[in-house]
Amino acid sequence: MTAVARTRSQLEAARAGWTEAGESIAVVMTMGALHAGHAELIRRARERDERVIVTDFLNPLQFAPGEDLDKYPRTFAADLELCTAEGVDLLFAPGPSEVYPAGDPIVRVAAGPVGDVLEGEARPGHFDGVLTVVAKLLHLTAPHRAYFGQKDAQQLWLIKQMVVDLDLPVEVVEVPTVRDDDGLALSSRNIYLVEADRAQALTLHRALEAGESAASNGAAAAVAAAKAELAESGVKCDYVVLVDPESFAAMDGSGQAILLVAAHVGSTRLIDNVRLRVGSGHR
Ligand code: PAF
């Protein structure tokens, strides 16, 4: 059974023995409501590292007033079961007063310009909240490697950049998005989708596939094809954009790219992305 730590000292006590034995430690950070996407992160961690810590902390700092913090799914018993089934060594599940003992932190990590666009434009302050808690959880868990999903592409880019810019001693490992058989990218928020929404939600994946198919004809063609797919289904599109994976800047040339989409399905806002090659006739 996976051990549970609720406090910093319980976490420290658990990892002290591992450090002494020279074992490599991985962390998989989550906000709970674990699903097969998290299980994949854990499996990847277990393949490479001797000890795996999963953090389960619903971080209030990354939710703006009026967002879904209050209704975010809380499924601790099932999360612990998944961790146990996947062989996780420790589930670190602190409350807000353990992570932020002095209340909301005055000093935070600033995500910079990439934190203000796309998801950051829709959710002001979100990425400062994400990076602040990720930095704190990295300090507390002190892992050799941290595993994050490509599903949250902008978050992943910002975490990797923070690790470089702030010289954090950890290797970030990115793990491809896990999808249901029908293509829907797994997300804890999929729980909000009622039956009719779910069918519409598949449009995001179809839009990305359409974009991918058109990518050999250039950036504009890829974006247009994805937008056309979304328009046909009637979902409210927030953005469809191609970015350079290195800089996360919008790109209109050719080369490796990430095609990102955000759309509202019912009352749920969903995001998805695919990595592709633009131009030169290749996928
Ligand atoms: O991706 C998430 O679940 C969260 O943003 C993270 C990285 C655990 C930080 O709270």
Residues whose N, C-alpha, C, O or C-beta is under 5 A from the ligand:
A	BS01	PAF	M29 T30 M31 F57 N59 V130 V133
